Amino acid sequence: MTALPPLYPIIDAELSADQGWDVPAVAEAMMRGGARLVQLRAKSASSAVVLAWAEALVALGARYGATVVVNDRADLAFLAGAGGVHVGQDDLPAAAARRIVGPEAVVGLSTHSLTQFEAALDEPISYAAVGPVYPTGTKAEADAVLGLALVEQAAGRAGGMPGIAVVAIGGITLSRAPDVIAAGATAVAVISDLLVGGDPERRTAEFLEALEKA
């Protein structure tokens, strides 16, 4: 993958279930809406379940031309043939994850401060996620809200680092997304707002339309 698309849906298994969505079904709806990079996040599911979901999403991705990233589990990403892995500050180090998924895969790393972001620039990653930009309810213990200022700072630091994108995450809604891109983010990662209205296919298309105009 040479460049990240502007919209990066994160399919949270628990949130999807709460909204009445099966993981593969919601993933396919977002892909039909135009999503070409999606992340599977399933914090409480067993390894067997996550692997089955990842394999299903990879099959869908092959049909729609979408890359699938697995949260936390580089081993399951590799076994499923996924396009990459996303790790956090307390997960497997990005360099170790890279060794598992290979040189061509997408590797993302979460950062929650400018110091963490600057350290991430020395890692073998494809993108660094910055957030939460706005208040979010999708994490039980959310980090401090960072605002658009950190997105701007991160974009400035990454400007001289070809190949490393800035992905903004946390509380990003349809109305806020253009401002985040304007602040310098390469892409916006969205979780709950893609389920607003109960039609993730349409919501995904609306996000992409708004981001194209940003």
Backbone as JSON Lines, residues from 0, in Angstrom:
{"i":0,"aa":"M","n":[0.86,-1.2,0.0],"ca":[0.0,0.0,0.0],"c":[0.88,1.24,0.0]}
{"i":1,"aa":"T","n":[0.75,2.07,-1.02],"ca":[1.59,3.25,-1.14],"c":[1.02,4.45,-0.39]}
{"i":2,"aa":"A","n":[-0.28,4.5,-0.22],"ca":[-0.89,5.63,0.47],"c":[-2.16,5.17,1.16]}
{"i":3,"aa":"L","n":[-2.45,5.78,2.29],"ca":[-3.67,5.44,3.01],"c":[-4.85,6.21,2.42]}
{"i":4,"aa":"P","n":[-6.0,5.57,2.32],"ca":[-7.2,6.32,1.93],"c":[-7.61,7.24,3.07]}
{"i":5,"aa":"P","n":[-8.41,8.26,2.81],"ca":[-8.73,9.24,3.85],"c":[-9.64,8.72,4.96]}
{"i":6,"aa":"L","n":[-10.38,7.66,4.69],"ca":[-11.27,7.09,5.71],"c":[-10.78,5.71,6.12]}
{"i":7,"aa":"Y","n":[-10.68,5.51,7.43],"ca":[-10.16,4.26,8.0],"c":[-11.17,3.74,9.02]}
{"i":8,"aa":"P","n":[-12.18,2.99,8.59],"ca":[-13.16,2.45,9.54],"c":[-12.53,1.42,10.47]}
{"i":9,"aa":"I","n":[-12.86,1.52,11.75],"ca":[-12.47,0.5,12.72],"c":[-13.73,-0.23,13.15]}
{"i":10,"aa":"I","n":[-13.74,-1.52,12.89],"ca":[-14.91,-2.34,13.22],"c":[-14.69,-2.93,14.6]}
{"i":11,"aa":"D","n":[-15.33,-2.33,15.58],"ca":[-15.23,-2.8,16.96],"c":[-16.29,-3.88,17.17]}
{"i":12,"aa":"A","n":[-15.84,-5.09,17.5],"ca":[-16.76,-6.23,17.57],"c":[-17.85,-6.03,18.62]}
{"i":13,"aa":"E","n":[-17.49,-5.51,19.79],"ca":[-18.47,-5.33,20.85],"c":[-19.49,-4.25,20.49]}
{"i":14,"aa":"L","n":[-19.01,-3.14,19.98],"ca":[-19.91,-2.06,19.59],"c":[-20.84,-2.51,18.47]}
{"i":15,"aa":"S","n":[-20.29,-3.23,17.52],"ca":[-21.11,-3.73,16.41],"c":[-22.21,-4.64,16.92]}
{"i":16,"aa":"A","n":[-21.86,-5.53,17.85],"ca":[-22.86,-6.44,18.42],"c":[-23.94,-5.67,19.17]}
{"i":17,"aa":"D","n":[-23.52,-4.64,19.91],"ca":[-24.5,-3.82,20.64],"c":[-25.48,-3.14,19.69]}
{"i":18,"aa":"Q","n":[-25.01,-2.85,18.48],"ca":[-25.85,-2.19,17.47],"c":[-26.6,-3.2,16.59]}
{"i":19,"aa":"G","n":[-26.43,-4.49,16.9],"ca":[-27.13,-5.52,16.16],"c":[-26.45,-5.96,14.87]}
{"i":20,"aa":"W","n":[-25.13,-5.71,14.78],"ca":[-24.41,-6.04,13.55],"c":[-23.44,-7.19,13.79]}
{"i":21,"aa":"D","n":[-23.42,-8.14,12.86],"ca":[-22.4,-9.16,12.82],"c":[-21.14,-8.54,12.2]}
{"i":22,"aa":"V","n":[-19.96,-8.92,12.67],"ca":[-18.72,-8.3,12.22],"c":[-18.54,-8.37,10.69]}
{"i":23,"aa":"P","n":[-18.64,-9.54,10.07],"ca":[-18.49,-9.56,8.61],"c":[-19.54,-8.74,7.88]}
{"i":24,"aa":"A","n":[-20.77,-8.72,8.42],"ca":[-21.84,-7.98,7.76],"c":[-21.57,-6.48,7.77]}
{"i":25,"aa":"V","n":[-21.13,-5.96,8.9],"ca":[-20.87,-4.53,8.97],"c":[-19.63,-4.17,8.14]}
{"i":26,"aa":"A","n":[-18.67,-5.07,8.12],"ca":[-17.48,-4.83,7.29],"c":[-17.85,-4.76,5.82]}
{"i":27,"aa":"E","n":[-18.69,-5.68,5.38],"ca":[-19.09,-5.68,3.98],"c":[-19.9,-4.44,3.64]}
{"i":28,"aa":"A","n":[-20.76,-4.01,4.57],"ca":[-21.54,-2.79,4.32],"c":[-20.61,-1.6,4.11]}
{"i":29,"aa":"M","n":[-19.57,-1.49,4.94],"ca":[-18.64,-0.37,4.81],"c":[-17.84,-0.47,3.52]}
{"i":30,"aa":"M","n":[-17.47,-1.68,3.15],"ca":[-16.76,-1.85,1.88],"c":[-17.65,-1.51,0.7]}
{"i":31,"aa":"R","n":[-18.91,-1.88,0.76],"ca":[-19.84,-1.5,-0.3],"c":[-19.95,0.02,-0.39]}
{"i":32,"aa":"G","n":[-19.83,0.67,0.76],"ca":[-19.91,2.13,0.79],"c":[-18.65,2.81,0.3]}
{"i":33,"aa":"G","n":[-17.6,2.03,0.05],"ca":[-16.37,2.6,-0.5],"c":[-15.14,2.48,0.37]}
{"i":34,"aa":"A","n":[-15.25,1.91,1.56],"ca":[-14.09,1.77,2.44],"c":[-13.07,0.84,1.8]}
{"i":35,"aa":"R","n":[-11.83,1.25,1.78],"ca":[-10.78,0.44,1.18],"c":[-9.66,0.11,2.17]}
{"i":36,"aa":"L","n":[-9.84,0.48,3.41],"ca":[-8.94,0.1,4.49],"c":[-9.79,-0.02,5.74]}
{"i":37,"aa":"V","n":[-9.84,-1.19,6.35],"ca":[-10.65,-1.39,7.56],"c":[-9.82,-2.13,8.59]}
{"i":38,"aa":"Q","n":[-10.15,-1.85,9.84],"ca":[-9.47,-2.53,10.95],"c":[-10.46,-3.34,11.76]}
{"i":39,"aa":"L","n":[-10.06,-4.55,12.1],"ca":[-10.84,-5.4,12.99],"c":[-10.31,-5.25,14.41]}
{"i":40,"aa":"R","n":[-11.19,-4.81,15.32],"ca":[-10.81,-4.68,16.72],"c":[-11.77,-5.51,17.56]}
{"i":41,"aa":"A","n":[-11.22,-6.52,18.23],"ca":[-12.05,-7.42,19.03],"c":[-11.29,-7.73,20.32]}
{"i":42,"aa":"K","n":[-11.41,-6.83,21.29],"ca":[-10.6,-6.9,22.5],"c":[-10.96,-8.09,23.39]}
{"i":43,"aa":"S","n":[-12.21,-8.5,23.38],"ca":[-12.63,-9.53,24.34],"c":[-12.91,-10.89,23.7]}
{"i":44,"aa":"A","n":[-12.8,-11.0,22.4],"ca":[-13.09,-12.26,21.72],"c":[-11.91,-13.21,21.82]}
{"i":45,"aa":"S","n":[-12.18,-14.5,21.71],"ca":[-11.12,-15.51,21.74],"c":[-10.28,-15.43,20.47]}
{"i":46,"aa":"S","n":[-9.1,-16.01,20.54],"ca":[-8.22,-16.02,19.37],"c":[-8.88,-16.72,18.19]}
{"i":47,"aa":"A","n":[-9.6,-17.81,18.48],"ca":[-10.26,-18.56,17.4],"c":[-11.32,-17.71,16.71]}
{"i":48,"aa":"V","n":[-12.08,-16.97,17.48],"ca":[-13.12,-16.12,16.92],"c":[-12.51,-14.99,16.11]}
{"i":49,"aa":"V","n":[-11.48,-14.36,16.67],"ca":[-10.83,-13.25,15.94],"c":[-10.24,-13.75,14.63]}
{"i":50,"aa":"L","n":[-9.63,-14.93,14.65],"ca":[-9.06,-15.47,13.42],"c":[-10.16,-15.73,12.38]}
{"i":51,"aa":"A","n":[-11.27,-16.28,12.82],"ca":[-12.38,-16.55,11.89],"c":[-12.91,-15.25,11.3]}
{"i":52,"aa":"W","n":[-13.07,-14.23,12.13],"ca":[-13.53,-12.93,11.63],"c":[-12.52,-12.35,10.66]}
{"i":53,"aa":"A","n":[-11.24,-12.42,11.03],"ca":[-10.2,-11.86,10.18],"c":[-10.19,-12.54,8.81]}
{"i":54,"aa":"E","n":[-10.32,-13.85,8.8],"ca":[-10.35,-14.58,7.53],"c":[-11.56,-14.17,6.69]}
{"i":55,"aa":"A","n":[-12.7,-13.98,7.36],"ca":[-13.9,-13.56,6.63],"c":[-13.72,-12.17,6.04]}
{"i":56,"aa":"L","n":[-13.12,-11.27,6.81],"ca":[-12.9,-9.91,6.32],"c":[-11.87,-9.87,5.2]}
{"i":57,"aa":"V","n":[-10.85,-10.71,5.29],"ca":[-9.86,-10.77,4.22],"c":[-10.52,-11.24,2.92]}
{"i":58,"aa":"A","n":[-11.4,-12.22,3.01],"ca":[-12.12,-12.7,1.82],"c":[-12.98,-11.58,1.23]}
{"i":59,"aa":"L","n":[-13.65,-10.83,2.1],"ca":[-14.44,-9.7,1.62],"c":[-13.54,-8.63,1.0]}
{"i":60,"aa":"G","n":[-12.4,-8.4,1.63],"ca":[-11.47,-7.41,1.1],"c":[-10.99,-7.75,-0.29]}
{"i":61,"aa":"A","n":[-10.79,-9.05,-0.53],"ca":[-10.37,-9.47,-1.86],"c":[-11.44,-9.18,-2.9]}
{"i":62,"aa":"R","n":[-12.7,-9.26,-2.48],"ca":[-13.82,-9.0,-3.39],"c":[-13.97,-7.52,-3.69]}
{"i":63,"aa":"Y","n":[-13.76,-6.68,-2.66],"ca":[-14.01,-5.25,-2.81],"c":[-12.74,-4.41,-3.01]}
{"i":64,"aa":"G","n":[-11.6,-5.05,-2.98],"ca":[-10.36,-4.29,-3.12],"c":[-9.99,-3.52,-1.87]}
{"i":65,"aa":"A","n":[-10.28,-4.09,-0.71],"ca":[-10.01,-3.43,0.57],"c":[-8.93,-4.16,1.36]}
{"i":66,"aa":"T","n":[-8.1,-3.4,2.02],"ca":[-7.06,-3.95,2.89],"c":[-7.62,-4.1,4.3]}
{"i":67,"aa":"V","n":[-7.32,-5.22,4.93],"ca":[-7.79,-5.51,6.28],"c":[-6.61,-5.49,7.26]}
{"i":68,"aa":"V","n":[-6.77,-4.74,8.33],"ca":[-5.77,-4.65,9.39],"c":[-6.37,-5.25,10.66]}
{"i":69,"aa":"V","n":[-5.59,-6.03,11.38],"ca":[-6.05,-6.64,12.63],"c":[-5.43,-5.9,13.81]}
{"i":70,"aa":"N","n":[-6.26,-5.54,14.76],"ca":[-5.79,-4.83,15.95],"c":[-5.08,-5.78,16.9]}
{"i":71,"aa":"D","n":[-3.94,-5.38,17.41],"ca":[-3.18,-6.07,18.46],"c":[-2.44,-7.32,18.0]}
{"i":72,"aa":"R","n":[-3.1,-8.2,17.25],"ca":[-2.61,-9.56,17.04],"c":[-1.9,-9.74,15.7]}
{"i":73,"aa":"A","n":[-0.6,-9.55,15.72],"ca":[0.18,-9.74,14.5],"c":[0.15,-11.2,14.05]}
{"i":74,"aa":"D","n":[0.11,-12.12,15.02],"ca":[0.08,-13.54,14.67],"c":[-1.2,-13.9,13.91]}
{"i":75,"aa":"L","n":[-2.33,-13.39,14.39],"ca":[-3.59,-13.69,13.73],"c":[-3.69,-12.96,12.39]}
{"i":76,"aa":"A","n":[-3.13,-11.77,12.31],"ca":[-3.1,-11.06,11.03],"c":[-2.33,-11.88,9.99]}
{"i":77,"aa":"F","n":[-1.21,-12.44,10.39],"ca":[-0.4,-13.26,9.49],"c":[-1.15,-14.52,9.08]}
{"i":78,"aa":"L","n":[-1.75,-15.21,10.05],"ca":[-2.45,-16.46,9.76],"c":[-3.65,-16.24,8.84]}
{"i":79,"aa":"A","n":[-4.31,-15.1,9.01],"ca":[-5.49,-14.81,8.19],"c":[-5.15,-14.26,6.81]}
{"i":80,"aa":"G","n":[-3.89,-13.93,6.61],"ca":[-3.5,-13.32,5.34],"c":[-3.94,-11.87,5.25]}
{"i":81,"aa":"A","n":[-4.08,-11.22,6.4],"ca":[-4.52,-9.83,6.43],"c":[-3.43,-8.91,5.89]}
{"i":82,"aa":"G","n":[-3.83,-7.69,5.58],"ca":[-2.9,-6.73,5.01],"c":[-2.02,-6.03,6.01]}
{"i":83,"aa":"G","n":[-2.3,-6.23,7.32],"ca":[-1.47,-5.56,8.3],"c":[-1.98,-5.72,9.71]}
{"i":84,"aa":"V","n":[-1.32,-5.0,10.61],"ca":[-1.63,-5.07,12.03],"c":[-1.5,-3.68,12.63]}
{"i":85,"aa":"H","n":[-2.3,-3.43,13.67],"ca":[-2.18,-2.19,14.42],"c":[-1.87,-2.53,15.87]}
{"i":86,"aa":"V","n":[-0.86,-1.89,16.43],"ca":[-0.47,-2.16,17.8],"c":[-0.52,-0.88,18.63]}
{"i":87,"aa":"G","n":[-0.7,-1.06,19.94],"ca":[-0.73,0.05,20.87],"c":[0.58,0.17,21.62]}
{"i":88,"aa":"Q","n":[0.64,1.13,22.51],"ca":[1.86,1.37,23.27],"c":[2.22,0.19,24.18]}
{"i":89,"aa":"D","n":[1.24,-0.58,24.61],"ca":[1.5,-1.69,25.52],"c":[1.42,-3.05,24.84]}
{"i":90,"aa":"D","n":[1.34,-3.06,23.52],"ca":[1.25,-4.31,22.78],"c":[2.64,-4.74,22.32]}
{"i":91,"aa":"L","n":[2.66,-5.72,21.44],"ca":[3.91,-6.16,20.83],"c":[4.59,-4.97,20.17]}
{"i":92,"aa":"P","n":[5.91,-4.79,20.37],"ca":[6.6,-3.67,19.73],"c":[6.39,-3.67,18.22]}
{"i":93,"aa":"A","n":[6.34,-2.48,17.66],"ca":[6.08,-2.36,16.22],"c":[7.11,-3.11,15.39]}
{"i":94,"aa":"A","n":[8.38,-3.09,15.82],"ca":[9.42,-3.79,15.06],"c":[9.18,-5.29,15.06]}
{"i":95,"aa":"A","n":[8.73,-5.83,16.19],"ca":[8.44,-7.26,16.26],"c":[7.22,-7.6,15.41]}
{"i":96,"aa":"A","n":[6.21,-6.73,15.46],"ca":[5.02,-6.95,14.63],"c":[5.39,-6.94,13.16]}
{"i":97,"aa":"R","n":[6.29,-6.04,12.78],"ca":[6.74,-5.96,11.39],"c":[7.41,-7.26,10.96]}
{"i":98,"aa":"R","n":[8.2,-7.86,11.85],"ca":[8.88,-9.1,11.5],"c":[7.87,-10.22,11.24]}
{"i":99,"aa":"I","n":[6.74,-10.17,11.93],"ca":[5.72,-11.21,11.76],"c":[4.94,-11.01,10.47]}
{"i":100,"aa":"V","n":[4.48,-9.81,10.22],"ca":[3.58,-9.59,9.07],"c":[4.32,-9.31,7.77]}
{"i":101,"aa":"G","n":[5.6,-9.0,7.85],"ca":[6.39,-8.84,6.64],"c":[6.6,-7.4,6.2]}
{"i":102,"aa":"P","n":[7.52,-7.2,5.29],"ca":[7.92,-5.84,4.9],"c":[6.89,-5.07,4.11]}
{"i":103,"aa":"E","n":[5.97,-5.75,3.45],"ca":[4.99,-5.07,2.6],"c":[3.69,-4.76,3.32]}
{"i":104,"aa":"A","n":[3.51,-5.28,4.51],"ca":[2.25,-5.12,5.24],"c":[2.12,-3.72,5.84]}
{"i":105,"aa":"V","n":[0.89,-3.35,6.16],"ca":[0.61,-2.12,6.89],"c":[0.86,-2.38,8.37]}
{"i":106,"aa":"V","n":[1.64,-1.53,9.0],"ca":[1.84,-1.6,10.45],"c":[1.53,-0.23,11.03]}
{"i":107,"aa":"G","n":[0.56,-0.19,11.94],"ca":[0.18,1.06,12.58],"c":[0.5,1.02,14.06]}
{"i":108,"aa":"L","n":[0.75,2.19,14.63],"ca":[1.09,2.3,16.04],"c":[0.32,3.46,16.67]}
{"i":109,"aa":"S","n":[-0.34,3.19,17.78],"ca":[-1.07,4.24,18.5],"c":[-0.12,5.14,19.27]}
{"i":110,"aa":"T","n":[-0.38,6.45,19.22],"ca":[0.37,7.41,20.03],"c":[-0.6,8.38,20.69]}
{"i":111,"aa":"H","n":[-0.25,8.82,21.89],"ca":[-1.16,9.66,22.66],"c":[-0.48,10.94,23.18]}
{"i":112,"aa":"S","n":[0.66,11.26,22.6],"ca":[1.36,12.5,22.94],"c":[2.36,12.78,21.84]}
{"i":113,"aa":"L","n":[2.87,13.99,21.8],"ca":[3.86,14.34,20.79],"c":[5.14,13.54,21.01]}
{"i":114,"aa":"T","n":[5.49,13.28,22.27],"ca":[6.68,12.49,22.56],"c":[6.55,11.08,22.0]}
{"i":115,"aa":"Q","n":[5.39,10.46,22.21],"ca":[5.17,9.13,21.67],"c":[5.18,9.15,20.15]}
{"i":116,"aa":"F","n":[4.59,10.18,19.57],"ca":[4.56,10.27,18.11],"c":[5.97,10.4,17.55]}
{"i":117,"aa":"E","n":[6.79,11.23,18.14],"ca":[8.15,11.42,17.64],"c":[8.95,10.12,17.77]}
{"i":118,"aa":"A","n":[8.71,9.38,18.85],"ca":[9.39,8.09,19.0],"c":[8.92,7.11,17.92]}
{"i":119,"aa":"A","n":[7.65,7.2,17.57],"ca":[7.09,6.29,16.57],"c":[7.72,6.49,15.2]}
{"i":120,"aa":"L","n":[8.21,7.69,14.93],"ca":[8.81,7.97,13.63],"c":[10.07,7.15,13.39]}
{"i":121,"aa":"D","n":[10.66,6.62,14.46],"ca":[11.85,5.8,14.33],"c":[11.52,4.32,14.18]}
{"i":122,"aa":"E","n":[10.23,3.98,14.23],"ca":[9.81,2.58,14.13],"c":[9.48,2.2,12.68]}
{"i":123,"aa":"P","n":[9.53,0.92,12.35],"ca":[9.22,0.47,10.99],"c":[7.71,0.38,10.76]}
{"i":124,"aa":"I","n":[7.06,1.54,10.76],"ca":[5.6,1.6,10.67],"c":[5.16,2.26,9.38]}
{"i":125,"aa":"S","n":[3.89,2.03,9.05],"ca":[3.27,2.67,7.89],"c":[2.56,3.95,8.29]}
{"i":126,"aa":"Y","n":[2.01,3.94,9.5],"ca":[1.32,5.13,10.0],"c":[1.37,5.15,11.52]}
{"i":127,"aa":"A","n":[1.24,6.34,12.06],"ca":[1.08,6.53,13.5],"c":[-0.3,7.13,13.73]}
{"i":128,"aa":"A","n":[-1.05,6.49,14.6],"ca":[-2.36,7.03,14.98],"c":[-2.18,8.02,16.12]}
{"i":129,"aa":"V","n":[-2.87,9.14,16.03],"ca":[-2.79,10.21,17.02],"c":[-4.16,10.42,17.63]}
{"i":130,"aa":"G","n":[-4.26,10.35,18.94],"ca":[-5.56,10.58,19.56],"c":[-5.6,10.2,21.02]}
{"i":131,"aa":"P","n":[-6.74,10.41,21.63],"ca":[-7.99,10.83,21.0],"c":[-8.03,12.34,20.7]}
{"i":132,"aa":"V","n":[-8.48,12.66,19.5],"ca":[-8.58,14.05,19.09],"c":[-9.74,14.73,19.8]}
{"i":133,"aa":"Y","n":[-10.86,14.02,19.93],"ca":[-12.05,14.51,20.62],"c":[-12.45,13.48,21.68]}
{"i":134,"aa":"P","n":[-13.33,13.87,22.6],"ca":[-13.8,12.89,23.59],"c":[-14.42,11.67,22.9]}
{"i":135,"aa":"T","n":[-14.15,10.5,23.43],"ca":[-14.65,9.28,22.84],"c":[-15.17,8.34,23.9]}
{"i":136,"aa":"G","n":[-16.17,7.57,23.55],"ca":[-16.73,6.61,24.49],"c":[-16.47,5.18,24.12]}
{"i":137,"aa":"T","n":[-15.58,4.95,23.15],"ca":[-15.35,3.59,22.68],"c":[-14.2,2.89,23.4]}
{"i":138,"aa":"K","n":[-13.55,3.57,24.35],"ca":[-12.53,2.92,25.16],"c":[-12.9,3.08,26.62]}
{"i":139,"aa":"A","n":[-12.77,1.99,27.37],"ca":[-13.15,2.02,28.79],"c":[-12.31,3.01,29.57]}
{"i":140,"aa":"E","n":[-11.01,3.09,29.24],"ca":[-10.11,4.01,29.92],"c":[-9.46,4.89,28.85]}
{"i":141,"aa":"A","n":[-10.18,5.89,28.45],"ca":[-9.7,6.75,27.37],"c":[-8.54,7.63,27.82]}
{"i":142,"aa":"D","n":[-7.64,7.9,26.88],"ca":[-6.53,8.81,27.17],"c":[-7.03,10.25,27.12]}
{"i":143,"aa":"A","n":[-6.19,11.17,27.58],"ca":[-6.56,12.58,27.59],"c":[-6.82,13.07,26.17]}
{"i":144,"aa":"V","n":[-7.84,13.9,26.03],"ca":[-8.18,14.45,24.72],"c":[-7.06,15.38,24.26]}
{"i":145,"aa":"L","n":[-6.63,15.24,23.02],"ca":[-5.47,15.96,22.52],"c":[-5.82,17.15,21.64]}
{"i":146,"aa":"G","n":[-6.96,17.1,20.97],"ca":[-7.37,18.2,20.11],"c":[-6.65,18.23,18.79]}
{"i":147,"aa":"L","n":[-7.04,19.19,17.96],"ca":[-6.46,19.32,16.63],"c":[-5.02,19.82,16.65]}
{"i":148,"aa":"A","n":[-4.61,20.45,17.75],"ca":[-3.25,20.99,17.82],"c":[-2.21,19.9,17.66]}
{"i":149,"aa":"L","n":[-2.44,18.75,18.31],"ca":[-1.47,17.67,18.19],"c":[-1.48,17.07,16.78]}
{"i":150,"aa":"V","n":[-2.64,17.04,16.15],"ca":[-2.69,16.56,14.77],"c":[-1.81,17.46,13.89]}
{"i":151,"aa":"E","n":[-1.92,18.75,14.08],"ca":[-1.11,19.69,13.31],"c":[0.38,19.5,13.59]}
{"i":152,"aa":"Q","n":[0.73,19.33,14.87],"ca":[2.14,19.13,15.22],"c":[2.66,17.83,14.63]}
{"i":153,"aa":"A","n":[1.87,16.77,14.73],"ca":[2.29,15.47,14.2],"c":[2.47,15.53,12.7]}
{"i":154,"aa":"A","n":[1.55,16.19,12.02],"ca":[1.66,16.31,10.57],"c":[2.92,17.06,10.18]}
{"i":155,"aa":"G","n":[3.25,18.07,10.96],"ca":[4.47,18.81,10.7],"c":[5.72,17.97,10.88]}
{"i":156,"aa":"R","n":[5.74,17.16,11.94],"ca":[6.89,16.29,12.19],"c":[7.0,15.2,11.12]}
{"i":157,"aa":"A","n":[5.87,14.68,10.67],"ca":[5.88,13.59,9.71],"c":[6.15,14.06,8.29]}
{"i":158,"aa":"G","n":[6.08,15.37,8.08],"ca":[6.26,15.91,6.74],"c":[7.59,15.54,6.1]}
{"i":159,"aa":"G","n":[8.61,15.4,6.92],"ca":[9.92,15.04,6.39],"c":[10.21,13.56,6.46]}
{"i":160,"aa":"M","n":[9.18,12.76,6.76],"ca":[9.36,11.31,6.89],"c":[8.5,10.6,5.85]}
{"i":161,"aa":"P","n":[8.97,10.47,4.63],"ca":[8.16,9.83,3.59],"c":[7.79,8.4,3.98]}
{"i":162,"aa":"G","n":[6.54,8.06,3.72],"ca":[6.1,6.7,4.02],"c":[5.4,6.54,5.33]}
{"i":163,"aa":"I","n":[5.43,7.56,6.21],"ca":[4.73,7.46,7.49],"c":[3.56,8.44,7.48]}
{"i":164,"aa":"A","n":[2.36,7.91,7.59],"ca":[1.16,8.72,7.55],"c":[0.68,9.03,8.97]}
{"i":165,"aa":"V","n":[-0.13,10.08,9.07],"ca":[-0.75,10.46,10.34],"c":[-2.23,10.11,10.27]}
{"i":166,"aa":"V","n":[-2.66,9.24,11.17],"ca":[-4.07,8.85,11.25],"c":[-4.65,9.42,12.54]}
{"i":167,"aa":"A","n":[-5.65,10.26,12.42],"ca":[-6.29,10.84,13.59],"c":[-7.44,9.93,14.04]}
{"i":168,"aa":"I","n":[-7.6,9.82,15.36],"ca":[-8.63,8.92,15.89],"c":[-9.21,9.51,17.18]}
{"i":169,"aa":"G","n":[-10.43,9.15,17.45],"ca":[-11.04,9.54,18.71],"c":[-12.13,10.58,18.56]}
{"i":170,"aa":"G","n":[-13.39,10.15,18.64],"ca":[-14.51,11.07,18.62],"c":[-14.73,11.78,17.3]}
{"i":171,"aa":"I","n":[-14.2,11.23,16.22],"ca":[-14.33,11.89,14.91],"c":[-15.68,11.54,14.3]}
{"i":172,"aa":"T","n":[-16.44,12.58,14.0],"ca":[-17.77,12.44,13.43],"c":[-17.76,12.95,11.99]}
{"i":173,"aa":"L","n":[-18.89,12.78,11.33],"ca":[-19.01,13.24,9.95],"c":[-18.77,14.74,9.86]}
{"i":174,"aa":"S","n":[-19.27,15.5,10.81],"ca":[-19.11,16.96,10.77],"c":[-17.69,17.4,11.13]}
{"i":175,"aa":"R","n":[-17.01,16.6,11.95],"ca":[-15.67,16.97,12.39],"c":[-14.58,16.51,11.43]}
{"i":176,"aa":"A","n":[-14.84,15.48,10.66],"ca":[-13.8,14.85,9.83],"c":[-13.08,15.83,8.89]}
{"i":177,"aa":"P","n":[-13.79,16.72,8.19],"ca":[-13.07,17.65,7.31],"c":[-12.07,18.54,8.06]}
{"i":178,"aa":"D","n":[-12.42,18.95,9.28],"ca":[-11.51,19.78,10.07],"c":[-10.24,19.02,10.43]}
{"i":179,"aa":"V","n":[-10.38,17.72,10.68],"ca":[-9.23,16.9,11.05],"c":[-8.29,16.74,9.86]}
{"i":180,"aa":"I","n":[-8.86,16.53,8.68],"ca":[-8.03,16.45,7.48],"c":[-7.36,17.79,7.2]}
{"i":181,"aa":"A","n":[-8.1,18.87,7.41],"ca":[-7.54,20.21,7.2],"c":[-6.39,20.49,8.16]}
{"i":182,"aa":"A","n":[-6.4,19.85,9.34],"ca":[-5.33,20.03,10.32],"c":[-4.07,19.28,9.92]}
{"i":183,"aa":"G","n":[-4.15,18.44,8.9],"ca":[-2.96,17.76,8.41],"c":[-2.98,16.25,8.45]}
{"i":184,"aa":"A","n":[-4.05,15.66,8.98],"ca":[-4.11,14.2,9.04],"c":[-4.22,13.61,7.63]}
{"i":185,"aa":"T","n":[-3.55,12.49,7.44],"ca":[-3.68,11.76,6.17],"c":[-5.03,11.08,6.08]}
{"i":186,"aa":"A","n":[-5.47,10.56,7.24],"ca":[-6.72,9.81,7.29],"c":[-7.37,9.98,8.64]}
{"i":187,"aa":"V","n":[-8.67,9.71,8.69],"ca":[-9.39,9.7,9.95],"c":[-9.87,8.28,10.23]}
{"i":188,"aa":"A","n":[-9.61,7.81,11.43],"ca":[-10.1,6.51,11.86],"c":[-11.42,6.74,12.59]}
{"i":189,"aa":"V","n":[-12.45,6.04,12.18],"ca":[-13.79,6.27,12.72],"c":[-14.38,4.95,13.2]}
{"i":190,"aa":"I","n":[-15.01,5.0,14.36],"ca":[-15.61,3.79,14.92],"c":[-17.12,3.96,15.01]}
{"i":191,"aa":"S","n":[-17.59,4.63,16.06],"ca":[-19.02,4.65,16.33],"c":[-19.83,5.48,15.35]}
{"i":192,"aa":"D","n":[-19.27,6.55,14.8],"ca":[-20.07,7.42,13.95],"c":[-20.45,6.77,12.63]}
{"i":193,"aa":"L","n":[-19.73,5.71,12.26],"ca":[-20.1,5.01,11.03],"c":[-21.34,4.15,11.22]}
{"i":194,"aa":"L","n":[-21.77,3.97,12.47],"ca":[-22.98,3.2,12.73],"c":[-24.19,4.08,12.98]}
{"i":195,"aa":"V","n":[-23.99,5.39,12.99],"ca":[-25.09,6.32,13.19],"c":[-26.11,6.18,12.06]}
{"i":196,"aa":"G","n":[-27.37,6.07,12.43],"ca":[-28.42,5.94,11.43],"c":[-28.72,4.52,11.01]}
{"i":197,"aa":"G","n":[-27.9,3.58,11.48],"ca":[-28.16,2.17,11.2],"c":[-27.88,1.73,9.78]}
{"i":198,"aa":"D","n":[-27.16,2.56,9.0],"ca":[-26.86,2.22,7.61],"c":[-25.38,2.52,7.34]}
{"i":199,"aa":"P","n":[-24.47,1.62,7.76],"ca":[-23.05,1.91,7.61],"c":[-22.58,2.04,6.17]}
{"i":200,"aa":"E","n":[-23.27,1.42,5.24],"ca":[-22.9,1.59,3.83],"c":[-23.09,3.04,3.41]}
{"i":201,"aa":"R","n":[-24.26,3.58,3.71],"ca":[-24.55,4.97,3.35],"c":[-23.67,5.93,4.14]}
{"i":202,"aa":"R","n":[-23.47,5.65,5.42],"ca":[-22.66,6.53,6.26],"c":[-21.22,6.57,5.76]}
{"i":203,"aa":"T","n":[-20.7,5.43,5.36],"ca":[-19.34,5.38,4.81],"c":[-19.24,6.24,3.56]}
{"i":204,"aa":"A","n":[-20.22,6.11,2.69],"ca":[-20.22,6.92,1.46],"c":[-20.3,8.41,1.78]}
{"i":205,"aa":"E","n":[-21.08,8.77,2.8],"ca":[-21.19,10.17,3.2],"c":[-19.86,10.69,3.72]}
{"i":206,"aa":"F","n":[-19.15,9.87,4.51],"ca":[-17.84,10.27,5.0],"c":[-16.88,10.51,3.83]}
{"i":207,"aa":"L","n":[-16.86,9.58,2.9],"ca":[-15.93,9.71,1.78],"c":[-16.23,10.94,0.94]}
{"i":208,"aa":"E","n":[-17.51,11.23,0.76],"ca":[-17.89,12.44,0.01],"c":[-17.41,13.7,0.74]}
{"i":209,"aa":"A","n":[-17.61,13.72,2.06],"ca":[-17.18,14.89,2.85],"c":[-15.66,15.04,2.82]}
{"i":210,"aa":"L","n":[-14.94,13.92,2.89],"ca":[-13.49,13.99,2.91],"c":[-12.92,14.39,1.56]}
{"i":211,"aa":"E","n":[-13.58,14.02,0.51],"ca":[-13.13,14.43,-0.82],"c":[-13.2,15.94,-1.0]}
{"i":212,"aa":"K","n":[-14.13,16.56,-0.28],"ca":[-14.31,18.01,-0.38],"c":[-13.43,18.78,0.62]}
{"i":213,"aa":"A","n":[-12.84,18.04,1.56],"ca":[-12.07,18.71,2.62],"c":[-10.78,19.34,2.08]}
